[in-house]
């Protein structure tokens, strides 16, 4: 087992944020959630005297066996940590600072951000909070499906079942909660160091590459060949930050107005110029 102290601390912090958000925004504004968390919220709304943290933990026990068989010892430890931590914070924050709001859309946005940030931190450091989170992590690991997407569709199923207790308006606002949460989770999963990748095909590849190097970005030259002309060409590949895209597009256009430029989203960038300096040491924001 390779247990990291920073991961333990981050998972506990993420659980605290999520536990606070649910008690501050979801429950006072009659907003459900998806998955096991949503079921525990519904039970809490139906029977206010129950301890939601205990209910959440008990509902997760059967899924621990699935996690033990598939996730491995380290991931399973983080899953237990996340589930127990969230259970504790759900109990600790119960009724401490409820924030009922007249504007339920605003309440939905706050709830979605709180849950998304909490889960995003937990997922980022290898943990889960049990339930559908385990299934989401398995689908990401073996099928490449984003965890936010899996959670969103799993949440819809639970929200549909919640119509037994919630009215249609509350269910619709809950959809806003889970959609915002899913987007925030994907942001944390994709990473803070996002950027743009430029693929440039030009007869002036060497000159363009030199100018890009002069302004401090690394360049990779790939060997290419035109399918129609059969002509050998160099293809430039460079990754830049989002605010540099227009600058580099202008640079390319000035050197070769006929250059073919493709701009793609890059969800996470690790390495020199982004997370490391020129001496291969971590950059600190």
N, C-alpha and C positions, 0 to 999 in steps of 0.2 A: 504494500500500500504506500502510495506517495501522497501523503497529506500535507498540504501547505497551510501555514498559519494565516496568510493573507486571504486565502479562499474561505477559511472558516469564518474570519471576521466579516468578509464581504457577504457571505450567505446569511449571517445573523443580522447584519444591517439591512439587507434586502428584505428579509422576513419581517423586521420591525417596520419598515416603510409600508409593506403590503398590509400587515396587521393593523397599523394605524389607519391607512386609507379605507379599509373595509369598514372599520368601526366608526370612522369620522364621516364618510360620505355614502357608502353603499347602504348600510342598515338604516340610518336616520332618514334617508330619502327613498326608502323602499326600492332600492336597485339591487337586482340579483347579480349573479356572476355565473360563469360557466364551470363545468367540471365538478369535482368534489367540493371545491370552495363554494360554488353556487348552491349545491345541495345543502351544505351546512348553514349557509345564509338563510335559505328558505325555512329550514327547521327552526332557526333562531327567530325568524319573523313570525312563524306559526306558534312557537312556544317560547316567548321572550325570557322565561326563567332558566332555560337550559344554558349550559356553558358551551359556547360555540367552539372553543379550542378543543375541548374533549370530544365533541361530536366529530370535528374535522379529523382528529387523530384516529378515532375508532373506525371511521369510514375508510381510512387509508390502509389500515392493517392488512386486508387481503391483497392489496396491490404490492405490498412489500415483498411478497414471495416472487412476483414477476420480476421485480427489480433485482432481487438477489440472484435469480437464475441468469439474467441477461446483462445487467449493467456492469458487473465486475465489482470487486471489493471497494475500490476507491470511490467510484460513482455511487455505489450503494451507500457508503458512509455519508457522502454529501447529501444524498436523498433523505436519509434518516435525519441528518442535521437540519436540513431545510424544513422537513415536515414537523419535527419536534419544535423548532424555533418558531415557525408560524403558528403552531398550536398554542405555544406559550404566549406569544404577542397578541393573538386573538383574544385570549383570556385576560391578559393584562390591560389591554386598551378598551375592554368592554365597558361602554358607558362613560369613559373618562372624558372624552372631548367630542361629543356628537355635533355635527355641523349641518343641521337641516337647512335647506335653501328653498326659497320661493321659485327661483329659476332652476328647474330640474335639468335643463340642458347643461347649465354651468356645473351643476353637481355631477352630471354624467362625465363631463370632461375632466374634472378633478379626480373622480373615482378612477377613470381609465388611466390617467397619467400616474396616479399613485400605485395602482396595481401593476401597470406596465414597467415602471421604474423598479419596483421591488422585485418582480419576477425577472426582469432583464438583468439585474445585478446577480441574482441567484444563478440564472442560466449561464451568464458570462463566466462565472467562476466554477462551473461544472456541477452545480447542484440542481435539485428540483424540489418541489413541494409535494411530491407524490401525485397520486391520482392521474389525471390526463397528462400531467407533465411528464410522467414516465413514458407513456405512449408517444408523446411528442418527441422526446429525446431519442427514442428508439427509431422513429421514422426519419429523423434528421440523420442519425448515424448510418442507417442501412439503406435509406432511399433518397436522401438529400432533400427532403421536404422541410421547409423552414418551420421552426417550432411555433412561431406566431400564427402561421396559417393553420397548422394542425389544431392549435388551441382554439382558434376562432371558430372553426367548423364543429369542434367538439362542444364548444360553448353554446352554439346555436341549438344543439339537441337538448341541452339541459334547460335553456331558456324557454324553448317550446314547451317542455314539461312544466315549467314554472307557471304557465298560464292557468294551471289548476288553482293557484292562489293569487298571483298578480293579475292586475287588469292589463289590457292590451297596451295602454299608454306606458305603464311601467316596464313592460317587456320591450317595447320599442326603445325606450331610453336605455335599458340594459344593453341592447345591441350596440348603442353608441359607446357604452363603457367598454365592451369587449373588443370592439373595432379599434378604438384608440389604444387600448392596452396592447393589442396584437402589433400595431404599428410601432409602439414604443419598444416592445420586446425585440422586434426585428432590428431596430436601430442599435440597441445594445449588442445584439448578436453580430451585426455587420461590422461594428467597430466605430470608434470615434475618428479614426484616421482614414476617412473616405477620400476619394479623389476621382480624377478622370483619366482615362487612357486614350492617347491619340495614336492612331495608326496612319502613317503618312506614306503615300506612294508618289514619288516624284523623280524627275530626271535630274533634279538638283539635290539629291539626297545627302551627298557629302557636305555641301554648303549649309543646308538646313541643320544637319546634325552638329556641325561646328558651332553655329550660332546658338543652338540649344545648350550645348556644353558651356559656351561662354557665359550664359546667364545662370549657370549653376545646377542644371538638371542632367541626370544621366540619360544616356541614349543607347538603345540596342538596335543594331542594323541586322535585318533578316534578309536572307536571299529569296528573291521572288522571280517569277517568270510569267509574262503575259500569255494567257491561254490562246488568244487570237493572233497576236503579233509574234509570239515566240521569243520576244525580247527579254533579256535578263535585266532585272531591276533590283535596286536595293529598297527595302521597306523599313521605314523608321518606326520604332515603337518606343513611346515615352509616357511615363505616368507623371501627372502634375496635380497640384491641389486645385480645388474647384475655382478659386478666384484667379487662377493663372490661365485658365482655358482661353479666354479672349486674347490675352497677350500672345500666346503661342500660335493661335490661329492667324492673328495679324502678322506675326513674324513669318509664317509659312507663305501667306499670300503675297507678302512683299518680295520674297525671294523667287517664288514660282506661283503665279496666279492660276496656273492650270493643275496644281497639285490636287491629288485626291486624298481627302482627309476624313477619317472616321473617328467619331468621339463616342466612347463608351463609359458607362458608370463603373467605377471600381468601389466595391463595398468596404474593403479594408486594405490598407497598405502598411507593410512592415518593412523597415530597412532604412538605409541612409537617406537623409533628406526629409523623412517623415517621422520615424520613431527613433532613429539613430543619427548622430552627427557624423562629420567626416572622419572622426576617430573611432567610429563604431561604438560610441557610448550613448546611452539612452538620453533622449531629449526630454526635458521637463517643461510642461506648460506653465 
